[in-house]
Amino acid sequence: MAEEPIAAADALTDALRADIERLLTAEPEVRADADDSVHQMRVATRRLRSVLRSYKKLLDPDADNRMRTELAWLAGLLGVARDAEVRAGRFTALLDHYADPGSAALEPTRDRLVRAERDRYAAAHSEVLTALDSDRYRTMRRELEKWRDAPPLRESVDAIPAGEMFETVLRKDRKRVRGLVRSEPTVAPADRIELLHDIRKSAKRLRYSCEAATAVLGDTAADLGKRAKHLQTVLGDHRDAVESYDALRARAAEARTAGEDTALFEILADAEDTAAGRHLAQYPAAAAAIDTA
């Protein structure tokens, strides 16, 4: 006897439950400032928000919009802390690789780069803790706890087979990535960095949609998700190098104004410019894997 097809409501509930658990599990780790905890909670928050956006037509619009707004608020706070954490680590690695340990410019440069970012992280982490203790976050967490077993699905979802639902969403999300990829050669050079960032975000959304669908669609969704993740990673590495380059140039200007030696800043900035080009060279193949798969 043939098995009954999985209902879309059950499949989407399972996918949302997994993402909600990731977010709630990360909270105590963030409170304890455990290693990589801010990153994990930020990813969980942005992942859940992305899945809600992709599957919004299956959810009660008021509840969906409200939750996505709250997740964006939390992700923004976590992002300030995470960005400072990433820059501190990146600047440390650059200094370890390129700086002469005996250079008189090393410690002043380290102060402006690594120690300043660690101070920014500490201040941002304090803001995150304040948010986690707020009524706003507690209200959001209580709602998410209810969503684990009973998300606010539309009644019409009950009649949709899970495979059909997931295929429709993946087709739409992939089409969005392909459209952006195909528009990239036509944009002005000044607009290219932001368009590449938009492609990265769309690839990430496709990846999360695929991962939510893999339990139902199997290898088809898993393979497309891997391709989307690769494109996201390539453009994420490029973006990180570009933003690091910009930060180094800005810190060099501050040091120059203060009468400090900026030669080391220039060396590090050149290294990041080279890294950005190296990552961008991988983009055409990664984009083609989505466009032609």
C-alpha positions as CSV (number, residue, x, y, z in Angstrom):
1,M,0.0,0.0,0.0
2,A,1.4,3.4,-1.0
3,E,2.4,5.7,1.8
4,E,0.3,8.9,2.2
5,P,2.2,12.0,1.0
6,I,3.5,14.1,3.8
7,A,1.3,17.2,4.5
8,A,2.9,20.6,4.0
9,A,1.7,21.7,7.4
10,D,3.6,18.8,9.1
11,A,6.7,19.3,7.0
12,L,6.8,23.1,7.6
13,T,6.2,22.7,11.3
14,D,9.1,20.3,11.5
15,A,11.4,22.7,9.6
16,L,10.4,25.7,11.8
17,R,10.8,23.6,15.0
18,A,14.4,22.8,14.1
19,D,15.3,26.5,13.5
20,I,13.5,27.6,16.7
21,E,15.4,25.1,18.7
22,R,18.7,26.4,17.3
23,L,17.8,29.9,18.4
24,L,16.6,29.0,21.9
25,T,19.4,26.7,22.6
26,A,21.9,29.4,21.7
27,E,20.5,31.9,24.3
28,P,22.2,30.5,27.5
29,E,25.5,30.3,25.6
30,V,25.3,33.9,24.6
31,R,24.5,34.9,28.2
32,A,27.6,33.1,29.3
33,D,29.6,34.7,26.5
34,A,30.7,31.2,25.4
35,D,33.0,31.0,22.4
36,D,31.2,31.5,19.1
37,S,27.9,31.8,20.8
38,V,26.9,35.1,19.4
39,H,27.7,33.8,15.9
40,Q,25.5,30.7,16.5
41,M,22.5,32.7,17.8
42,R,22.8,35.3,15.0
43,V,22.9,32.5,12.4
44,A,19.9,30.8,14.0
45,T,18.0,34.1,14.1
46,R,18.7,35.1,10.5
47,R,18.0,31.5,9.3
48,L,14.6,31.4,10.9
49,R,13.8,34.9,9.5
50,S,14.8,33.8,6.1
51,V,12.7,30.6,6.2
52,L,9.7,32.6,7.3
53,R,10.2,35.0,4.4
54,S,10.4,32.2,1.9
55,Y,7.3,30.4,3.2
56,K,5.3,33.5,4.1
57,K,2.4,32.6,1.9
58,L,1.7,29.6,4.1
59,L,1.7,31.5,7.3
60,D,-0.7,33.9,8.9
61,P,0.5,37.3,7.6
62,D,0.2,39.3,10.8
63,A,2.0,36.7,12.9
64,D,4.7,36.2,10.3
65,N,5.4,39.9,9.8
66,R,5.5,40.5,13.5
67,M,7.9,37.6,14.1
68,R,10.2,38.6,11.2
69,T,10.3,42.2,12.6
70,E,11.3,40.9,16.0
71,L,13.9,38.5,14.6
72,A,15.4,41.4,12.5
73,W,15.7,43.5,15.7
74,L,17.5,40.7,17.5
75,A,19.7,39.8,14.6
76,G,20.7,43.5,14.3
77,L,21.9,43.6,17.9
78,L,23.8,40.3,17.5
79,G,25.3,41.5,14.3
80,V,27.0,44.5,15.9
81,A,28.7,42.2,18.4
82,R,29.5,39.5,15.8
83,D,31.0,42.0,13.3
84,A,33.4,43.4,16.0
85,E,34.3,39.8,17.0
86,V,35.1,38.9,13.4
87,R,37.2,42.0,12.8
88,A,39.2,41.5,15.9
89,G,40.0,38.0,14.9
90,R,40.8,39.0,11.3
91,F,43.0,41.8,12.3
92,T,44.9,39.6,14.8
93,A,45.5,37.0,12.0
94,L,46.7,39.8,9.7
95,L,49.1,41.2,12.2
96,D,50.5,37.8,13.1
97,H,51.2,37.1,9.5
98,Y,52.5,40.5,8.2
99,A,53.8,42.5,11.1
100,D,57.4,42.6,12.2
101,P,57.3,41.6,16.0
102,G,60.0,44.1,16.7
103,S,58.3,47.1,14.9
104,A,57.6,50.1,17.0
105,A,54.4,50.6,15.0
106,L,53.0,47.2,16.0
107,E,51.4,48.0,19.4
108,P,49.9,51.3,18.3
109,T,48.5,49.5,15.3
110,R,47.2,46.7,17.4
111,D,45.5,49.2,19.7
112,R,43.6,50.8,16.9
113,L,42.7,47.5,15.3
114,V,42.4,44.5,17.7
115,R,41.9,46.2,21.1
116,A,39.4,48.7,19.7
117,E,37.3,45.9,18.1
118,R,37.4,43.9,21.3
119,D,36.1,46.9,23.2
120,R,33.3,47.3,20.6
121,Y,32.5,43.6,21.1
122,A,32.2,44.0,24.9
123,A,29.9,47.0,24.6
124,A,27.8,45.3,21.9
125,H,27.6,42.1,23.9
126,S,26.3,44.1,26.9
127,E,23.6,45.5,24.7
128,V,22.6,42.0,23.6
129,L,22.3,40.9,27.3
130,T,20.1,43.9,28.0
131,A,17.9,42.9,25.1
132,L,17.7,39.3,26.3
133,D,16.5,40.5,29.6
134,S,13.8,42.8,28.1
135,D,10.1,42.3,27.9
136,R,10.3,42.5,24.1
137,Y,12.6,39.5,23.9
138,R,10.7,37.5,26.5
139,T,7.5,38.0,24.5
140,M,9.2,36.9,21.3
141,R,10.6,33.8,23.1
142,R,7.2,32.8,24.5
143,E,5.7,33.1,21.0
144,L,8.5,31.0,19.5
145,E,8.0,28.3,22.1
146,K,4.3,28.1,21.0
147,W,5.4,27.9,17.4
148,R,7.5,24.8,17.9
149,D,4.4,22.7,17.9
150,A,1.8,25.0,16.5
151,P,3.1,27.7,14.1
152,P,0.5,30.1,12.7
153,L,-0.2,28.3,9.5
154,R,-3.0,29.2,7.1
155,E,-5.9,26.7,6.9
156,S,-5.2,26.2,3.2
157,V,-1.9,24.6,3.9
158,D,-3.5,21.4,5.1
159,A,-4.5,20.6,1.5
160,I,-1.1,21.0,0.0
161,P,1.3,18.0,-0.4
162,A,4.7,18.9,1.2
163,G,6.6,18.1,-2.0
164,E,4.6,20.5,-4.0
165,M,5.0,23.2,-1.4
166,F,8.8,22.9,-1.2
167,E,9.3,22.6,-5.0
168,T,7.3,25.8,-5.5
169,V,9.4,27.7,-2.9
170,L,12.7,26.4,-4.2
171,R,11.8,27.3,-7.7
172,K,10.9,30.8,-6.7
173,D,14.0,31.3,-4.5
174,R,16.3,29.9,-7.2
175,K,14.7,32.2,-9.8
176,R,15.5,35.2,-7.6
177,V,19.2,34.2,-7.4
178,R,19.4,33.6,-11.2
179,G,17.8,37.0,-11.9
180,L,20.4,38.8,-9.8
181,V,23.3,36.8,-11.2
182,R,22.2,37.6,-14.8
183,S,21.9,41.3,-14.0
184,E,25.4,41.5,-12.5
185,P,27.3,42.1,-15.7
186,T,25.1,45.1,-16.6
187,V,25.6,47.2,-13.4
188,A,27.9,50.1,-13.0
189,P,31.2,49.3,-11.2
190,A,30.2,51.5,-8.3
191,D,27.1,49.4,-7.8
192,R,28.7,46.0,-8.2
193,I,29.7,45.5,-4.6
194,E,26.2,45.9,-3.3
195,L,24.7,43.8,-6.0
196,L,27.1,41.0,-5.1
197,H,26.0,41.4,-1.5
198,D,22.3,41.0,-2.7
199,I,23.3,37.9,-4.6
200,R,24.9,36.5,-1.5
201,K,21.8,37.2,0.6
202,S,19.6,35.6,-2.0
203,A,21.9,32.5,-2.2
204,K,21.7,32.2,1.6
205,R,17.9,32.4,1.5
206,L,17.9,29.6,-1.2
207,R,20.2,27.5,0.9
208,Y,18.0,27.7,3.9
209,S,14.9,26.9,1.9
210,C,16.7,23.9,0.5
211,E,17.8,22.7,3.9
212,A,14.2,23.0,5.2
213,A,13.0,21.0,2.2
214,T,15.7,18.2,2.2
215,A,13.8,15.9,4.5
216,V,11.0,15.8,1.9
217,L,12.8,16.4,-1.5
218,G,16.0,14.5,-0.7
219,D,19.0,14.8,-2.9
220,T,17.5,17.3,-5.2
221,A,17.1,19.9,-2.5
222,A,20.4,18.9,-0.8
223,D,22.4,19.3,-3.9
224,L,20.9,22.7,-4.8
225,G,21.5,23.8,-1.2
226,K,25.1,22.9,-1.4
227,R,25.5,24.9,-4.5
228,A,23.8,27.9,-2.9
229,K,26.0,27.6,0.2
230,H,29.1,27.6,-1.9
231,L,28.0,30.8,-3.7
232,Q,27.1,32.3,-0.4
233,T,30.5,31.4,1.0
234,V,32.5,32.7,-1.9
235,L,30.7,36.1,-1.8
236,G,30.8,36.2,2.0
237,D,34.5,35.8,1.9
238,H,34.8,38.5,-0.7
239,R,32.5,40.8,1.4
240,D,34.6,40.2,4.5
241,A,37.8,41.1,2.7
242,V,36.3,44.3,1.2
243,E,34.9,45.4,4.6
244,S,38.2,44.7,6.3
245,Y,40.0,46.7,3.6
246,D,37.6,49.6,4.1
247,A,38.1,49.5,7.9
248,L,41.8,49.4,7.6
249,R,41.8,52.4,5.4
250,A,39.6,54.3,7.9
251,R,41.8,53.3,10.8
252,A,44.9,54.4,8.8
253,A,43.4,57.8,8.3
254,E,42.7,58.1,12.0
255,A,46.3,57.1,12.8
256,R,47.7,59.5,10.2
257,T,45.7,62.4,11.8
258,A,47.2,61.4,15.2
259,G,50.7,61.6,13.7
260,E,51.3,57.8,13.9
261,D,53.1,55.6,11.4
262,T,50.6,54.1,8.9
263,A,52.9,51.9,6.9
264,L,51.6,48.7,8.6
265,F,48.0,49.7,7.9
266,E,48.9,50.0,4.2
267,I,50.5,46.5,4.1
268,L,47.4,45.0,5.8
269,A,45.0,46.8,3.5
270,D,46.9,45.7,0.4
271,A,46.7,42.1,1.7
272,E,42.9,42.4,2.1
273,D,42.6,43.9,-1.4
274,T,44.4,40.9,-2.8
275,A,42.2,38.5,-0.8
276,A,39.1,40.2,-2.1
277,G,40.2,39.7,-5.7
278,R,41.1,36.1,-5.0
279,H,37.7,35.3,-3.6
280,L,35.9,37.2,-6.4
281,A,37.7,35.1,-9.0
282,Q,35.7,32.1,-7.7
283,Y,32.4,33.8,-8.2
284,P,31.7,33.1,-11.9
285,A,31.9,29.3,-11.4
286,A,29.9,29.4,-8.2
287,A,27.2,31.5,-9.8
288,A,27.1,29.3,-12.9
289,A,26.4,26.2,-10.7
290,I,23.2,27.9,-9.6
291,D,22.2,29.3,-12.9
292,T,22.7,26.2,-15.0
293,A,22.1,23.4,-12.5
